[in-house]
Amino acid sequence: MLTDSAIAALRADLLAADYTLDAVSARLGDTALAALARNSTMAAARVLDDATDAQADAIRLWLLQQPVPAARLQGWASLPALWSAGLVTGDTHLSATVEIKPHGSDRRDGWICSDHIPLDGQVAQPRPDFVLGASSASTTLTQLVPQRHYGRVLDLGTGCGIQALHLDADTIVGTDLNPRALDLARITLGLSGVVADLRLGSLYEPVADERFDLILTNPPYVLSPPSDDRLVYREAGFTGDDLMREVVSGAAGHLADDGLLVVLGNWPEGARPWRERVAEWIPADCDALVLQRELLDAFEYVELWLADAGLVGTAEYRQRYAGWLDYFDAAGIESVGMGWLALRRSGRAQPELRLEEWPHAVHQPVGEALADFFDAIGASRRPDAEFLAGTWRAHADLVQETVGAPGAADPQHIVLRQQYGLGRAVEAGTAVAAIVGACDGDLPLGVLIGAVAGLLDADPEALAAEVLPPLRRLVVDGYLLPS
């Protein structure tokens, strides 16, 4: 679509126009940026008014989907290549056929190249090979990935390439079954100074026997009936939840030792509970944490994705809706769970498998909480003697809440609540709460249990047997950390 030299020229033009995240944000202001996040251009257009400077024209062309007089863009060295590639069209006034949006991360600032989305209340059906840009899903996936240095990373279904802008890795391989996605990802990565090996193909086919330290993916997981006009970015042509099954189970042959898989996806709920279905996907040598964040009934789910396809208000809406429901009925799908799945190849003989419904608020980014969960499994399973001899400390952002009648000597409930990560909360007994409160990393756990036993006039060995199981759970869930 664009050569490397043309991408470099485009980058130079964007910089010359001061079309960068910080500069554009400062120019438009919070109100206009919030409106753009709602797909409304009116506030931004009023800010720009009749300005004719290069930055204003770049914002109109690449963000607001508005035509710009060709004469004002003649200084762009990349214009002939953009024209030849069909990325800009027109005669006296030029319009962009893609969006190039400034984007920033902790790793780098750059730009994302993707297809246009309808603005200002317009309704349009996306092209079959539509390439989605920054979205709530892509942002969520970014937040789920622990931010650390990786050796080899596989961005499975790279789309516009947005995830690579957030990665610190020696090698990044991006795959997609949509050739147009790879074309736009090349522009995204080239503009943003990211080197990646982009490969065409479905799922793990392009990476054969290669292994990775991190695999991340927001795959085309939508559970939709077979169709000749499916949207590649959200529907892969698999039946039911077969795509998710292949993504998760197929990771077994592509994760390095201690390699991490992070997936955004969904799964059906019907006569068979979702936990049973999803548990079958998980490779035998992997620990896993699966969190169902939302459960949509069949009607909510179909309405969500028909709207996403721009079919609301069209003549075919009711027919497509009925056909989708018939497909769900035949497959025994009553509702659809949407959530997060993470697994690590630990090689453990008895892996830790946690599958939970977790619709509660979390503290972003949660990637570190996922990493801490996997890191804590080994510590939580230490032999009793070693566990008791260890020194532990309560997380700095852990708080204790008590509930009881005013003036009562003792609270009816003691709750330990995380103000970090997943925001878990657990009701703790008096002994466990006292032990956790004393965990400051100085004294061994066994000594603390003995001291609390003395205060409660309890037998130390009996108290240890009582509190060890919940304390182990507090370790794996991130309440207690090894000192």
TORKEZA-759440 format. One record per residue (C-alpha): x, y, z; residue in one letter. Coordinates in pm, 1 decimal. Layout:
N
((X Y Z) A);
...
% end
This chain:
483
((0.0 0.0 0.0) M);
((275.5 242.9 101.4) L);
((647.8 186.7 69.6) T);
((875.7 232.7 366.7) D);
((1004.1 559.2 217.8) S);
((648.2 685.2 167.4) A);
((563.3 603.4 529.5) I);
((876.0 790.8 641.6) A);
((770.6 1090.0 431.2) A);
((421.7 1079.8 580.9) L);
((568.8 1074.9 930.5) R);
((778.0 1381.6 845.3) A);
((467.1 1559.4 713.2) D);
((268.1 1477.8 1027.4) L);
((548.3 1609.4 1247.4) L);
((586.2 1923.0 1035.9) A);
((213.6 1988.9 1081.6) A);
((254.0 1940.6 1458.5) D);
((-0.6 1661.4 1429.3) Y);
((104.2 1477.9 1745.3) T);
((-91.0 1356.3 2046.2) L);
((19.0 1630.1 2285.9) D);
((-13.9 1911.3 2032.9) A);
((-354.6 1803.7 1901.1) V);
((-484.6 1745.0 2253.9) S);
((-373.2 2093.8 2356.6) A);
((-529.6 2248.8 2045.5) R);
((-868.4 2080.6 2079.6) L);
((-907.2 2073.4 2458.6) G);
((-1083.8 1826.0 2684.3) D);
((-1437.8 1902.6 2571.8) T);
((-1368.7 1846.5 2201.7) A);
((-1162.7 1534.3 2274.8) L);
((-1448.0 1392.0 2483.6) A);
((-1688.2 1466.2 2197.7) A);
((-1460.3 1285.7 1951.0) L);
((-1460.2 987.6 2185.7) A);
((-1839.8 991.4 2137.8) R);
((-1784.8 1005.0 1759.0) N);
((-1900.1 1368.2 1739.1) S);
((-1692.1 1624.0 1546.9) T);
((-1895.3 1937.4 1621.3) M);
((-1693.6 2056.0 1921.0) A);
((-1361.1 2007.0 1740.0) A);
((-1489.8 2184.0 1429.0) A);
((-1594.0 2483.9 1639.8) R);
((-1252.4 2495.7 1804.6) V);
((-1080.6 2501.7 1464.4) L);
((-1337.1 2746.2 1323.7) D);
((-1192.7 2885.5 996.5) D);
((-824.6 2828.5 1082.0) A);
((-613.0 2736.3 777.8) T);
((-284.2 2635.7 941.4) D);
((-125.7 2298.2 869.9) A);
((-225.1 2143.9 1201.8) Q);
((-591.1 2241.2 1160.9) A);
((-596.6 2090.0 811.7) D);
((-433.0 1769.7 934.4) A);
((-697.0 1738.4 1207.7) I);
((-976.4 1792.7 955.3) R);
((-830.3 1546.9 705.1) L);
((-729.1 1259.2 931.6) W);
((-962.3 1291.0 1232.7) L);
((-1279.2 1474.9 1135.3) L);
((-1324.4 1311.5 791.6) Q);
((-1361.1 1655.2 633.8) Q);
((-1227.9 1760.1 290.2) P);
((-935.8 2002.6 278.1) V);
((-847.0 2233.0 -15.6) P);
((-581.1 2055.9 -220.2) A);
((-379.8 2374.7 -254.7) A);
((-317.2 2381.0 121.6) R);
((-168.5 2027.1 115.0) L);
((74.3 2076.2 -173.0) Q);
((364.7 2101.6 68.0) G);
((315.4 1742.3 184.3) W);
((594.9 1532.8 30.3) A);
((391.6 1217.6 93.5) S);
((88.0 1339.2 -103.5) L);
((168.6 1164.5 -436.1) P);
((214.7 828.1 -260.6) A);
((-101.7 877.9 -54.7) L);
((-292.0 957.0 -374.0) W);
((-148.2 657.8 -558.9) S);
((-237.2 423.4 -271.0) A);
((-592.8 557.4 -255.1) G);
((-550.5 689.1 97.7) L);
((-656.3 1034.9 -18.1) V);
((-900.5 1112.2 -298.2) T);
((-1047.1 1418.8 -463.3) G);
((-958.4 1701.9 -698.5) D);
((-981.9 2058.4 -571.9) T);
((-1057.0 1925.7 -225.3) H);
((-891.7 1614.2 -81.4) L);
((-1049.3 1361.7 155.1) S);
((-884.9 1077.5 346.7) A);
((-1012.4 721.5 303.9) T);
((-851.9 610.0 631.3) V);
((-805.6 758.5 975.4) E);
((-458.4 841.9 1101.0) I);
((-493.9 918.3 1469.4) K);
((-225.5 1034.5 1714.8) P);
((-177.0 777.3 1988.0) H);
((37.5 757.4 2297.7) G);
((147.3 495.3 2547.7) S);
((400.0 459.2 2827.2) D);
((633.7 313.0 2567.3) R);
((607.2 565.9 2282.3) R);
((401.6 823.5 2098.0) D);
((291.6 751.1 1745.2) G);
((-8.9 718.0 1517.5) W);
((-271.1 452.9 1439.5) I);
((-389.7 395.2 1083.5) C);
((-733.8 234.6 1054.3) S);
((-1059.7 255.4 864.8) D);
((-1311.3 530.1 928.4) H);
((-1596.1 481.6 1172.4) I);
((-1926.5 668.4 1121.2) P);
((-1928.8 1011.4 1282.1) L);
((-2198.3 1257.5 1386.7) D);
((-2482.2 1007.2 1397.9) G);
((-2423.5 863.3 1054.0) Q);
((-2506.2 496.9 1001.0) V);
((-2289.6 296.3 763.2) A);
((-2219.8 -70.4 710.4) Q);
((-1848.2 -143.3 728.6) P);
((-1668.4 -311.4 439.4) R);
((-1605.1 -686.5 490.4) P);
((-1230.6 -628.0 536.4) D);
((-1284.2 -331.3 769.9) F);
((-989.3 -257.6 1000.4) V);
((-1087.8 -128.8 1343.6) L);
((-880.7 138.6 1514.8) G);
((-850.1 220.5 1883.2) A);
((-1150.9 84.8 2073.2) S);
((-1258.2 -0.8 2426.2) S);
((-1161.3 -363.0 2355.1) A);
((-810.3 -275.7 2235.8) S);
((-762.2 -49.2 2536.8) T);
((-876.1 -324.7 2772.2) T);
((-635.8 -575.5 2616.4) L);
((-350.5 -328.2 2657.2) T);
((-435.8 -289.0 3025.2) Q);
((-445.3 -665.8 3076.4) L);
((-88.7 -721.9 2955.5) V);
((173.7 -691.3 3233.6) P);
((408.7 -410.0 3138.4) Q);
((754.5 -561.7 3135.0) R);
((1024.8 -656.2 2886.5) H);
((950.9 -966.9 2678.1) Y);
((1170.5 -1171.1 2450.6) G);
((937.2 -1289.6 2174.3) R);
((577.5 -1165.2 2147.6) V);
((296.5 -1285.5 1921.4) L);
((20.9 -1032.5 1851.2) D);
((-241.3 -1276.7 1722.1) L);
((-488.9 -1091.0 1500.3) G);
((-291.0 -767.2 1504.0) T);
((-555.2 -561.4 1322.0) G);
((-430.0 -204.0 1287.3) C);
((-122.4 -289.4 1497.3) G);
((-219.4 -87.8 1803.9) I);
((-98.9 -343.1 2061.3) Q);
((258.4 -328.4 1935.7) A);
((276.4 39.8 2030.4) L);
((248.6 -63.6 2396.1) H);
((501.3 -348.4 2396.6) L);
((860.7 -365.8 2513.3) D);
((998.2 -671.1 2334.5) A);
((1300.7 -800.0 2147.0) D);
((1083.9 -948.8 1871.2) T);
((720.1 -883.6 1777.6) I);
((534.3 -1105.9 1532.9) V);
((192.7 -982.1 1421.8) G);
((-48.3 -1207.3 1232.7) T);
((-384.7 -1148.3 1069.7) D);
((-603.3 -1326.8 815.3) L);
((-705.8 -990.0 666.3) N);
((-449.4 -859.0 413.3) P);
((-586.9 -505.8 449.4) R);
((-521.7 -519.2 825.0) A);
((-157.0 -596.8 760.8) L);
((-135.1 -309.4 509.2) D);
((-266.9 -60.2 763.8) L);
((-63.7 -214.4 1046.8) A);
((251.2 -152.8 839.5) R);
((159.9 213.8 828.3) I);
((83.4 225.3 1201.1) T);
((410.3 58.5 1294.4) L);
((618.5 251.0 1040.8) G);
((482.1 586.7 1153.7) L);
((536.6 492.9 1519.0) S);
((887.6 354.3 1485.5) G);
((800.4 -4.4 1579.5) V);
((968.6 -299.2 1410.4) V);
((748.9 -607.7 1373.1) A);
((730.1 -915.3 1152.8) D);
((381.5 -907.5 996.8) L);
((247.8 -1235.4 857.2) R);
((-72.5 -1329.8 677.2) L);
((-271.1 -1629.3 800.9) G);
((-530.1 -1765.3 1040.4) S);
((-459.8 -1822.4 1410.1) L);
((-130.0 -2005.9 1467.1) Y);
((-74.1 -2115.6 1106.7) E);
((179.8 -1839.6 1028.7) P);
((401.6 -1924.6 1326.7) V);
((431.9 -2303.5 1280.2) A);
((643.6 -2444.1 1565.9) D);
((761.4 -2109.1 1705.1) E);
((726.4 -2030.8 2074.9) R);
((666.9 -1699.1 2247.3) F);
((705.0 -1543.9 2590.6) D);
((378.6 -1354.5 2542.4) L);
((78.6 -1414.5 2318.5) I);
((-191.4 -1148.6 2327.0) L);
((-509.2 -1137.9 2125.8) T);
((-850.0 -980.3 2086.4) N);
((-960.7 -1237.2 1827.4) P);
((-1270.8 -1219.1 1601.7) P);
((-1475.5 -1407.2 1858.9) Y);
((-1831.7 -1297.1 1779.1) V);
((-2072.5 -1594.2 1789.2) L);
((-2262.2 -1536.1 1466.2) S);
((-2444.7 -1754.6 1214.2) P);
((-2256.0 -1858.2 898.6) P);
((-2264.9 -1579.6 640.0) S);
((-2101.5 -1482.8 313.0) D);
((-2081.2 -1119.0 422.7) D);
((-1915.3 -1166.8 761.0) R);
((-1694.3 -891.7 899.0) L);
((-1341.1 -1028.1 920.9) V);
((-1237.0 -809.8 1216.0) Y);
((-1500.3 -967.5 1442.5) R);
((-1610.7 -1296.5 1280.9) E);
((-1364.5 -1565.8 1176.7) A);
((-1611.8 -1811.2 1023.0) G);
((-1585.1 -2066.6 1303.5) F);
((-1887.3 -2243.7 1449.1) T);
((-1998.3 -2144.0 1797.8) G);
((-1703.4 -2095.8 2031.9) D);
((-1461.0 -2301.6 1821.8) D);
((-1244.3 -1995.5 1755.3) L);
((-1190.6 -1929.0 2125.2) M);
((-1123.7 -2298.1 2181.1) R);
((-856.3 -2298.1 1909.1) E);
((-693.5 -1979.8 2040.3) V);
((-666.1 -2107.7 2396.1) V);
((-594.4 -2476.3 2342.9) S);
((-363.5 -2401.7 2048.8) G);
((-141.3 -2187.5 2268.7) A);
((2.1 -2507.0 2420.1) A);
((234.4 -2552.3 2124.8) G);
((343.4 -2190.4 2107.8) H);
((409.7 -2075.0 2464.6) L);
((765.1 -2085.4 2592.6) A);
((828.1 -2201.6 2948.9) D);
((649.8 -1951.4 3177.1) D);
((499.1 -1796.7 2864.0) G);
((182.2 -1592.5 2911.0) L);
((-137.1 -1589.5 2701.0) L);
((-382.1 -1298.7 2741.2) V);
((-714.7 -1316.5 2558.7) V);
((-1022.3 -1096.4 2533.8) L);
((-1321.8 -1301.1 2425.6) G);
((-1658.8 -1457.2 2488.8) N);
((-1817.9 -1796.9 2539.6) W);
((-2172.5 -1937.2 2531.4) P);
((-2386.8 -2025.1 2828.5) E);
((-2658.9 -2283.7 2791.2) G);
((-2746.8 -2625.3 2925.3) A);
((-2378.4 -2673.7 3000.1) R);
((-2220.5 -2422.7 3242.4) P);
((-1961.0 -2191.6 3090.8) W);
((-1694.7 -2291.6 3342.4) R);
((-1703.1 -2653.0 3219.9) E);
((-1669.3 -2546.0 2856.2) R);
((-1386.1 -2302.0 2911.0) V);
((-1193.9 -2531.1 3148.6) A);
((-1166.5 -2786.3 2868.0) E);
((-978.6 -2536.7 2651.5) W);
((-695.4 -2481.7 2898.7) I);
((-374.6 -2677.1 2823.9) P);
((-282.6 -2932.2 3090.1) A);
((45.6 -2764.6 3188.7) D);
((-94.3 -2414.0 3234.9) C);
((-222.5 -2215.8 3530.4) D);
((-525.3 -2007.9 3434.1) A);
((-734.9 -1715.2 3551.8) L);
((-1063.1 -1662.4 3366.2) V);
((-1291.3 -1374.9 3463.6) L);
((-1638.9 -1342.9 3317.6) Q);
((-1698.8 -968.3 3322.6) R);
((-2045.1 -954.8 3169.9) E);
((-2330.0 -1188.6 3078.7) L);
((-2561.8 -1086.4 2793.5) L);
((-2883.5 -1265.7 2711.8) D);
((-2929.1 -1371.2 2349.7) A);
((-3130.4 -1061.9 2261.0) F);
((-2880.5 -817.3 2412.6) E);
((-2594.6 -991.8 2236.2) Y);
((-2756.9 -992.8 1892.3) V);
((-2862.5 -628.8 1924.7) E);
((-2507.7 -529.7 2022.3) L);
((-2348.6 -678.9 1713.9) W);
((-2622.6 -582.5 1467.9) L);
((-2568.9 -222.4 1577.9) A);
((-2192.9 -267.7 1540.0) D);
((-2252.9 -381.3 1181.4) A);
((-2454.9 -68.1 1102.3) G);
((-2776.6 -262.0 1044.6) L);
((-3002.4 -69.6 1282.2) V);
((-3282.9 90.5 1083.9) G);
((-3214.8 -108.7 767.4) T);
((-3463.9 -329.2 583.6) A);
((-3272.1 -645.0 669.8) E);
((-3246.6 -581.5 1044.8) Y);
((-3541.0 -796.1 1156.3) R);
((-3450.4 -1082.0 923.1) Q);
((-3089.8 -1087.5 1042.1) R);
((-3206.1 -1064.3 1404.7) Y);
((-3445.0 -1361.5 1366.6) A);
((-3182.8 -1568.9 1185.4) G);
((-2929.1 -1506.9 1459.8) W);
((-3177.5 -1613.7 1727.9) L);
((-3258.0 -1930.0 1531.1) D);
((-2884.9 -2005.5 1516.1) Y);
((-2855.6 -1966.9 1893.6) F);
((-3161.0 -2186.3 1953.5) D);
((-3016.0 -2463.8 1736.6) A);
((-2681.1 -2439.9 1918.3) A);
((-2840.3 -2433.4 2264.0) G);
((-2699.5 -2088.8 2341.8) I);
((-2911.2 -1901.8 2597.9) E);
((-2669.1 -1622.2 2681.1) S);
((-2309.6 -1519.8 2614.8) V);
((-2039.7 -1442.0 2868.4) G);
((-1777.8 -1181.8 2785.2) M);
((-1452.1 -1155.2 2969.7) G);
((-1080.2 -1204.0 3014.4) W);
((-869.7 -1517.5 2999.5) L);
((-506.0 -1540.0 3101.8) A);
((-288.7 -1847.9 3135.4) L);
((75.0 -1917.7 3203.3) R);
((264.7 -2228.9 3097.6) R);
((401.2 -2329.2 3438.0) S);
((450.4 -2700.6 3377.2) G);
((289.3 -2763.9 3713.7) R);
((157.4 -3116.7 3772.1) A);
((-147.2 -2967.9 3945.0) Q);
((-217.1 -2632.2 3778.8) P);
((-408.2 -2354.6 3947.0) E);
((-737.2 -2305.0 3762.3) L);
((-956.6 -2013.7 3863.1) R);
((-1276.5 -1942.2 3666.3) L);
((-1489.4 -1670.6 3823.1) E);
((-1775.0 -1436.8 3749.9) E);
((-1626.5 -1095.7 3817.4) W);
((-1855.7 -807.0 3712.7) P);
((-1711.9 -577.6 3980.4) H);
((-1511.3 -261.7 3927.3) A);
((-1135.4 -310.9 3888.9) V);
((-838.5 -79.5 3922.6) H);
((-667.7 -28.4 3586.7) Q);
((-428.7 -129.9 3459.8) P);
((-488.9 -480.5 3588.3) V);
((-203.1 -647.5 3403.0) G);
((19.0 -646.5 3708.6) E);
((-257.4 -811.7 3912.5) A);
((-267.6 -1095.3 3659.1) L);
((109.8 -1134.4 3672.6) A);
((105.3 -1124.7 4053.4) D);
((-158.4 -1399.9 4057.7) F);
((59.7 -1635.3 3855.3) F);
((374.7 -1539.9 4047.5) D);
((204.7 -1608.0 4382.5) A);
((88.3 -1961.7 4305.7) I);
((422.2 -2119.7 4393.0) G);
((454.5 -1918.5 4712.8) A);
((102.0 -2009.8 4822.0) S);
((182.4 -2380.9 4786.7) R);
((495.5 -2392.9 4997.4) R);
((506.9 -2679.9 5252.4) P);
((354.4 -2586.5 5589.3) D);
((687.2 -2555.4 5766.4) A);
((831.0 -2330.1 5495.1) E);
((511.0 -2126.2 5470.5) F);
((509.1 -2067.4 5846.2) L);
((879.0 -1982.0 5853.1) A);
((836.8 -1722.4 5581.2) G);
((788.4 -1350.8 5641.7) T);
((495.8 -1185.5 5467.7) W);
((362.9 -834.3 5433.1) R);
((15.8 -705.0 5364.3) A);
((-18.2 -515.4 5035.8) H);
((27.5 -142.5 5091.8) A);
((-312.9 -63.9 4936.9) D);
((-507.1 -320.3 5138.1) L);
((-765.4 -176.3 5377.2) V);
((-974.5 -331.0 5652.2) Q);
((-1342.9 -250.2 5692.3) E);
((-1552.1 -342.1 5994.7) T);
((-1928.6 -362.8 6025.3) V);
((-2118.3 -381.8 6352.2) G);
((-2370.9 -219.6 6580.4) A);
((-2265.5 120.5 6719.4) P);
((-2093.7 82.5 7052.3) G);
((-2053.4 -294.4 7021.9) A);
((-1731.0 -437.4 7160.4) A);
((-1660.6 -652.5 6855.4) D);
((-1751.6 -602.9 6486.9) P);
((-1996.5 -842.6 6325.9) Q);
((-1792.5 -852.2 6005.6) H);
((-1431.8 -780.6 5915.1) I);
((-1367.8 -728.1 5543.3) V);
((-1025.8 -705.3 5378.0) L);
((-1062.6 -496.4 5061.7) R);
((-812.3 -438.5 4782.0) Q);
((-782.2 -83.8 4650.9) Q);
((-572.4 -212.1 4362.3) Y);
((-582.1 -472.5 4087.1) G);
((-904.1 -670.5 4073.4) L);
((-1045.3 -496.3 4379.7) G);
((-1119.1 -820.9 4559.4) R);
((-1282.1 -823.9 4902.6) A);
((-1299.0 -1110.7 5149.7) V);
((-1462.4 -1149.1 5488.6) E);
((-1199.2 -1251.1 5740.0) A);
((-1237.3 -1393.7 6088.3) G);
((-1086.7 -1218.3 6386.2) T);
((-775.1 -1435.7 6388.1) A);
((-701.9 -1404.9 6014.6) V);
((-758.6 -1028.3 6022.5) A);
((-526.6 -991.5 6319.1) A);
((-254.6 -1199.5 6152.8) I);
((-278.9 -1006.2 5824.5) V);
((-266.2 -679.5 6015.6) G);
((56.7 -791.4 6184.1) A);
((223.0 -899.2 5857.9) C);
((480.7 -625.3 5802.2) D);
((765.3 -841.9 5672.8) G);
((958.2 -860.6 6001.1) D);
((847.0 -1169.3 6194.4) L);
((785.2 -1519.7 6059.2) P);
((422.9 -1614.3 6006.8) L);
((444.9 -1892.0 6267.0) G);
((550.7 -1641.8 6532.0) V);
((258.5 -1412.1 6442.8) L);
((11.1 -1700.0 6464.5) I);
((150.6 -1792.2 6806.0) G);
((112.7 -1433.6 6928.1) A);
((-247.0 -1411.2 6805.4) V);
((-322.7 -1749.8 6963.6) A);
((-202.4 -1607.3 7296.2) G);
((-429.3 -1304.9 7261.1) L);
((-728.7 -1524.2 7178.0) L);
((-642.1 -1786.4 7439.6) D);
((-631.4 -2050.8 7160.8) A);
((-406.1 -2349.4 7098.8) D);
((-130.5 -2235.2 6854.9) P);
((-126.2 -2561.0 6654.8) E);
((-504.5 -2572.7 6624.8) A);
((-514.5 -2206.8 6521.1) L);
((-241.1 -2265.0 6261.3) A);
((-439.3 -2553.3 6111.1) A);
((-747.1 -2328.3 6098.4) E);
((-587.2 -2019.2 5942.0) V);
((-338.4 -2171.7 5697.1) L);
((-593.2 -2246.1 5416.5) P);
((-739.5 -1890.8 5411.2) P);
((-391.2 -1738.1 5441.5) L);
((-272.5 -1938.5 5141.8) R);
((-572.5 -1808.8 4949.0) R);
((-484.3 -1454.4 5052.4) L);
((-134.9 -1505.7 4912.4) V);
((-248.8 -1628.2 4570.7) V);
((-510.6 -1352.1 4552.8) D);
((-257.1 -1078.6 4622.4) G);
((-351.3 -972.0 4975.6) Y);
((-24.8 -1102.5 5126.1) L);
((310.9 -1071.5 4954.2) L);
((639.3 -1250.9 5028.2) P);
((873.2 -1019.6 5213.0) S);
% end
